[in-house]
Amino acid sequence: MPVPETMQAVLLTGHGGLEKLAVVDDHPVPVPASTEVLIEVAACGMNNTDVWVREGAYGTDEDPDATASWRRGHESTLEFPRVQGTDTVGRIVAVGADVGRRRIGERVLVDFSIYNAETDSLADIDYIGHGRDGGYAEYAAVPAENAHPIQSGMTDAELATFCCAYMTAEQMIDRARVAEGELVLVTGASGGVGSALVQLCKARGAHPIAVTSQPKAEAVSTLDPEAVITRDDGSLFRAVRSAAGGRPIDVVLDVVAGPLFRDVINLLKAEGRYATSGAIAGPAVQLDLRTLYLKHLEMHGSSQGTRACFRKLVDLIETGKLRPLLAGTYPLSRFHEAQKAFMRKAHFGNLVMQPDAKWQAAGQRDGIP
């Protein structure tokens, strides 16, 4: 079937509110460069980064409240209009001149990272959907090395729940050196990264204690963590201590920060490790430096992941060790509605976008139940 010249896509036209997102039906289909492949997109997961980049909510080193994009401290690669979307799943329908035609027809999961280095250094990393167009469209061109064949019985929408959240989570776990048998405190456990952290810790033989809100406690409990703590009820410090049963907290994996930071850092054992990849409750936290140096704590900032993290993620998916958490699907034509639902945070798991034709072909119902 020939590739059309234009396609349905969602365009980010500038920093601001939802009015900066335009759904169009006549965006040019990208032409793959010599080392690239063209993917017919079947599904693309939604992430917090999409929202924060739209809002320009990352600040700068000089002014944390400044409107700025994701590459804080680096020259911005965000150009408008931009097709966002990181968690792309689909099939290769065309290849560049230097890519073997045998790849046409492969079902692929896209590693969204633009590494800008041959090593595992993430100092100058970028991502598809920011530094170049992503998967909120009918077609996406990506470097051939980023399109990984995937063998799985999961649906396209289920596969689109994994990449960004689970790769970010795996990198956090790697940086904090989570080991079998360790007790790990996970905040924001109902979100994409948080729920991924619970599953990936269990896959390593560690014991996660999950922190979430009361309305989502039952859903989080289906991931079978060591314990579920609701941050709404009483003292988080005492609740975690009680759930731990006298055992020390070896590692804190935190995506919430804000007011919770003080409790979670104080819960760490001496020589414990702390890692963060987000701050959904607020980036400015209260840290008593005496806690840091008298307890010999390690603190790690983390974002995205390495090529090895992605390969491990693909292996865990293919061997059935991870459970997809699909909260709902939306067609691209209802992108504004989907992002509003995503921002309300009433769902458990991930919301996924599909081109209208793919959404209709899959027989999807409207949004989330």
C-alpha positions as CSV (number, residue, x, y, z in Angstrom):
1,M,0.0,0.0,0.0
2,P,1.6,3.4,-1.0
3,V,2.5,5.9,1.6
4,P,0.3,9.1,1.4
5,E,1.8,12.6,1.1
6,T,-0.1,14.0,4.0
7,M,-1.3,12.7,7.3
8,Q,-3.3,13.4,10.5
9,A,-1.1,14.8,13.3
10,V,-1.1,16.8,16.5
11,L,1.1,19.9,16.3
12,L,2.5,21.8,19.2
13,T,2.6,25.4,18.0
14,G,4.2,27.1,21.0
15,H,4.4,27.2,24.8
16,G,1.1,27.7,26.5
17,G,-2.2,26.1,27.2
18,L,-4.2,23.5,25.2
19,E,-4.9,26.1,22.5
20,K,-1.2,25.5,21.5
21,L,-2.1,22.0,20.3
22,A,-3.6,21.8,16.8
23,V,-5.1,18.6,15.3
24,V,-4.6,18.7,11.5
25,D,-5.3,16.3,8.6
26,D,-2.8,17.7,6.1
27,H,0.6,17.6,7.7
28,P,3.3,16.3,5.4
29,V,4.3,12.7,5.8
30,P,8.1,12.7,6.7
31,V,10.5,11.2,4.3
32,P,13.1,9.0,6.0
33,A,16.7,10.0,5.7
34,S,19.4,7.5,4.6
35,T,19.7,5.9,8.0
36,E,16.1,6.2,9.1
37,V,12.9,4.2,8.8
38,L,9.3,5.4,8.4
39,I,6.8,3.9,10.8
40,E,3.1,3.7,10.3
41,V,2.1,4.6,13.9
42,A,-0.4,2.3,15.6
43,A,-0.3,3.8,19.0
44,C,1.6,6.4,21.1
45,G,1.5,6.8,24.9
46,M,1.0,10.1,26.7
47,N,3.4,11.3,29.3
48,N,3.9,14.2,31.8
49,T,6.8,15.5,29.7
50,D,4.4,16.3,26.9
51,V,2.4,18.6,29.2
52,W,5.4,20.2,30.8
53,V,7.1,20.9,27.5
54,R,3.9,22.5,26.2
55,E,3.7,24.7,29.3
56,G,7.5,25.4,29.2
57,A,7.5,24.4,32.8
58,Y,11.2,23.4,33.3
59,G,12.7,26.8,34.2
60,T,16.4,27.7,33.9
61,D,19.4,27.6,36.3
62,E,19.1,31.3,36.7
63,D,15.3,31.5,37.0
64,P,13.4,28.3,38.0
65,D,10.1,30.0,37.1
66,A,11.2,31.0,33.6
67,T,9.3,29.5,30.6
68,A,11.8,27.0,29.2
69,S,11.8,23.6,27.6
70,W,13.1,20.2,28.6
71,R,16.8,20.6,27.7
72,R,17.6,22.8,30.8
73,G,21.2,23.9,30.6
74,H,21.5,23.1,26.9
75,E,20.6,24.9,23.7
76,S,17.0,24.1,23.0
77,T,16.2,21.8,20.2
78,L,12.5,22.4,20.3
79,E,11.1,24.0,17.2
80,F,7.5,24.8,16.4
81,P,5.4,23.3,15.1
82,R,6.5,20.1,16.7
83,V,4.8,16.7,16.7
84,Q,5.2,15.4,20.2
85,G,4.8,11.8,21.4
86,T,7.5,9.4,22.7
87,D,6.0,6.0,23.2
88,T,5.6,5.0,19.6
89,V,4.5,1.5,18.4
90,G,3.9,0.6,14.8
91,R,5.2,-1.1,11.7
92,I,8.0,0.0,9.3
93,V,6.6,0.9,5.9
94,A,9.6,2.5,4.3
95,V,13.4,2.7,4.8
96,G,16.2,5.1,3.9
97,A,18.8,4.3,1.4
98,D,21.3,2.8,3.9
99,V,18.7,0.6,5.7
100,G,17.9,-2.9,4.4
101,R,14.5,-3.3,2.9
102,R,14.0,-6.6,4.8
103,R,13.0,-4.3,7.7
104,I,9.9,-3.3,6.0
105,G,6.9,-4.9,7.8
106,E,8.6,-5.2,11.2
107,R,6.5,-4.4,14.2
108,V,8.6,-2.1,16.3
109,L,8.8,-0.3,19.7
110,V,10.7,3.0,19.4
111,D,13.5,3.9,21.8
112,F,12.6,7.6,22.1
113,S,16.1,8.7,23.3
114,I,18.4,10.8,21.0
115,Y,21.7,10.0,22.7
116,N,24.1,12.4,21.0
117,A,27.0,10.1,22.2
118,E,28.4,6.7,21.6
119,T,28.8,6.1,25.3
120,D,26.3,5.7,28.1
121,S,26.6,9.3,29.0
122,L,23.2,11.0,29.2
123,A,24.7,14.5,29.7
124,D,23.6,15.8,26.3
125,I,20.5,13.6,25.7
126,D,17.4,14.6,23.8
127,Y,14.3,12.8,22.8
128,I,12.0,12.0,19.9
129,G,9.0,14.3,20.3
130,H,11.2,17.2,21.4
131,G,14.4,17.4,19.3
132,R,12.5,15.9,16.3
133,D,9.0,14.9,15.5
134,G,7.4,12.0,17.4
135,G,4.4,9.7,17.3
136,Y,1.3,11.8,17.7
137,A,0.7,11.3,14.0
138,E,-0.1,8.6,11.4
139,Y,3.6,8.3,10.4
140,A,6.9,9.0,12.1
141,A,10.5,8.9,10.8
142,V,13.1,7.7,13.3
143,P,16.7,6.5,13.2
144,A,16.7,2.9,12.2
145,E,18.7,2.0,15.4
146,N,15.9,3.4,17.5
147,A,13.2,1.1,16.0
148,H,13.4,-2.2,17.9
149,P,11.6,-5.3,16.6
150,I,9.2,-6.5,19.3
151,Q,7.7,-10.0,19.7
152,S,4.7,-9.8,21.9
153,G,1.0,-10.8,22.0
154,M,0.1,-7.5,23.6
155,T,-2.0,-5.1,21.6
156,D,-0.4,-2.0,20.1
157,A,-2.1,0.2,22.7
158,E,-0.8,-2.0,25.5
159,L,2.8,-1.9,24.2
160,A,2.5,1.9,24.0
161,T,2.2,2.1,27.8
162,F,5.8,1.1,28.5
163,C,8.6,3.0,26.9
164,C,9.1,6.4,28.5
165,A,7.8,5.5,32.0
166,Y,9.5,2.1,32.2
167,M,12.8,3.2,30.7
168,T,12.9,6.2,33.1
169,A,12.1,3.9,36.0
170,E,14.8,1.3,35.0
171,Q,17.4,4.0,34.8
172,M,16.4,5.3,38.3
173,I,16.7,1.7,39.6
174,D,20.1,1.3,37.9
175,R,21.5,4.6,39.3
176,A,20.3,3.7,42.8
177,R,21.7,0.1,42.5
178,V,18.6,-1.5,43.7
179,A,19.5,-5.1,44.7
180,E,17.6,-8.3,45.4
181,G,16.1,-8.4,48.9
182,E,16.3,-4.6,49.5
183,L,13.4,-2.6,50.8
184,V,12.5,0.3,48.5
185,L,10.1,3.2,49.1
186,V,8.3,4.2,45.9
187,T,6.3,7.5,45.8
188,G,3.7,8.3,43.2
189,A,3.1,4.6,42.7
190,S,-0.2,5.1,40.8
191,G,1.5,7.1,38.0
192,G,3.3,5.9,34.9
193,V,6.8,6.0,36.3
194,G,5.7,5.0,39.9
195,S,3.8,1.9,38.8
196,A,6.7,1.0,36.6
197,L,9.1,1.3,39.5
198,V,7.0,-1.1,41.6
199,Q,7.0,-3.7,38.8
200,L,10.7,-3.3,37.9
201,C,11.7,-3.5,41.6
202,K,9.8,-6.8,41.9
203,A,11.4,-8.1,38.8
204,R,14.8,-7.6,40.5
205,G,13.7,-9.4,43.6
206,A,13.5,-6.2,45.7
207,H,10.5,-5.3,48.0
208,P,8.7,-2.1,47.1
209,I,6.6,-0.1,49.5
210,A,4.2,1.9,47.4
211,V,3.0,5.4,48.4
212,T,-0.1,6.7,46.7
213,S,-3.4,8.5,47.3
214,Q,-6.4,6.8,49.0
215,P,-8.6,6.6,45.9
216,K,-5.9,4.7,44.0
217,A,-4.7,2.4,46.8
218,E,-6.7,-0.6,45.7
219,A,-5.5,-0.3,42.2
220,V,-1.9,0.0,43.3
221,S,-2.3,-3.1,45.5
222,T,-3.0,-5.2,42.3
223,L,0.7,-4.7,41.5
224,D,1.5,-6.7,44.7
225,P,3.9,-4.4,46.4
226,E,5.3,-5.2,49.9
227,A,2.8,-2.7,51.3
228,V,0.6,0.2,50.1
229,I,0.8,3.5,52.1
230,T,-1.7,6.3,51.5
231,R,-0.2,9.7,51.9
232,D,-3.6,11.2,52.9
233,D,-3.9,9.4,56.2
234,G,-1.8,10.6,59.2
235,S,1.9,10.5,59.4
236,L,3.7,9.1,56.3
237,F,6.8,8.6,58.4
238,R,5.1,6.5,61.0
239,A,3.0,4.6,58.4
240,V,6.1,3.6,56.4
241,R,8.0,2.6,59.6
242,S,5.1,0.4,60.6
243,A,4.8,-1.2,57.1
244,A,8.6,-1.9,57.1
245,G,8.3,-3.8,60.4
246,G,11.6,-2.7,61.8
247,R,13.5,-3.2,58.5
248,P,15.5,-0.3,57.2
249,I,14.6,1.5,54.0
250,D,17.5,0.9,51.7
251,V,16.4,3.0,48.7
252,V,13.9,5.8,48.0
253,L,12.7,6.2,44.4
254,D,10.8,9.5,44.3
255,V,8.8,11.1,41.6
256,V,6.7,13.3,43.9
257,A,9.1,15.5,46.0
258,G,7.3,18.6,47.3
259,P,6.2,18.3,51.0
260,L,6.8,14.5,51.0
261,F,10.5,14.9,50.4
262,R,11.4,15.7,54.1
263,D,9.7,12.5,55.3
264,V,11.1,10.2,52.6
265,I,14.7,11.4,53.0
266,N,14.5,11.0,56.8
267,L,13.2,7.4,56.3
268,L,16.4,6.3,54.5
269,K,18.8,4.2,56.5
270,A,22.5,5.3,56.9
271,E,24.3,5.0,53.6
272,G,20.9,4.7,51.9
273,R,20.3,5.9,48.3
274,Y,17.8,8.4,46.9
275,A,16.9,8.8,43.2
276,T,14.4,11.2,41.6
277,S,13.2,11.7,38.0
278,G,10.3,14.1,38.7
279,A,8.7,16.5,41.1
280,I,4.9,16.4,40.5
281,A,4.2,17.9,44.0
282,G,6.7,20.7,43.6
283,P,10.4,21.0,42.7
284,A,11.4,23.1,45.7
285,V,12.1,20.9,48.7
286,Q,13.3,21.3,52.3
287,L,16.6,19.5,52.8
288,D,18.5,19.5,56.1
289,L,22.1,19.0,55.0
290,R,22.9,17.4,58.3
291,T,20.7,14.5,57.3
292,L,22.6,14.2,54.1
293,Y,26.1,14.2,55.5
294,L,25.6,12.6,58.9
295,K,23.8,9.6,57.3
296,H,26.2,9.4,54.4
297,L,23.4,9.4,51.9
298,E,23.6,9.2,48.1
299,M,21.3,11.4,46.0
300,H,20.8,10.8,42.2
301,G,19.0,12.8,39.6
302,S,17.9,10.7,36.7
303,S,16.1,11.2,33.4
304,Q,15.4,8.8,30.5
305,G,17.7,5.9,30.3
306,T,20.6,4.2,28.4
307,R,20.5,1.9,25.4
308,A,21.0,-1.0,27.8
309,C,17.9,0.1,29.8
310,F,15.9,-0.1,26.6
311,R,17.2,-3.5,25.6
312,K,16.4,-4.8,29.1
313,L,12.9,-3.3,28.8
314,V,12.2,-5.1,25.5
315,D,13.4,-8.4,27.1
316,L,11.1,-8.0,30.1
317,I,8.2,-7.3,27.8
318,E,8.9,-10.2,25.5
319,T,9.3,-12.7,28.4
320,G,6.0,-11.6,30.0
321,K,7.5,-10.2,33.2
322,L,5.8,-6.8,32.9
323,R,2.0,-6.1,33.0
324,P,0.7,-3.3,30.8
325,L,-1.4,-0.8,32.6
326,L,-3.7,0.6,29.9
327,A,-6.2,3.1,31.4
328,G,-7.8,4.1,28.1
329,T,-7.3,5.0,24.5
330,Y,-8.3,8.1,22.5
331,P,-8.2,8.9,18.8
332,L,-5.9,11.8,17.7
333,S,-8.9,13.9,16.8
334,R,-9.8,14.0,20.5
335,F,-6.3,14.9,21.7
336,H,-7.5,17.9,23.8
337,E,-10.0,15.8,25.6
338,A,-7.3,13.1,26.3
339,Q,-4.8,15.6,27.6
340,K,-7.4,17.1,29.9
341,A,-8.1,13.6,31.3
342,F,-4.4,12.9,31.6
343,M,-3.9,16.2,33.6
344,R,-6.8,15.3,36.0
345,K,-4.8,12.3,37.1
346,A,-8.0,10.3,37.9
347,H,-6.7,7.3,35.9
348,F,-4.5,4.4,36.9
349,G,-1.9,3.4,34.4
350,N,-1.3,5.1,31.0
351,L,-3.5,6.8,28.4
352,V,-2.7,6.1,24.8
353,M,-3.4,8.0,21.6
354,Q,-4.1,6.3,18.2
355,P,-4.6,7.7,14.7
356,D,-8.3,7.8,14.1
357,A,-8.3,5.0,11.6
358,K,-6.3,2.7,13.9
359,W,-8.5,3.6,16.9
360,Q,-11.7,2.7,14.9
361,A,-10.1,-0.5,13.5
362,A,-9.3,-1.6,17.0
363,G,-13.0,-1.2,18.0
364,Q,-12.1,1.1,20.9
365,R,-14.7,2.6,23.3
366,D,-14.6,6.3,24.2
367,G,-11.8,7.2,26.6
368,I,-11.7,5.8,30.0
369,P,-14.7,4.1,31.7
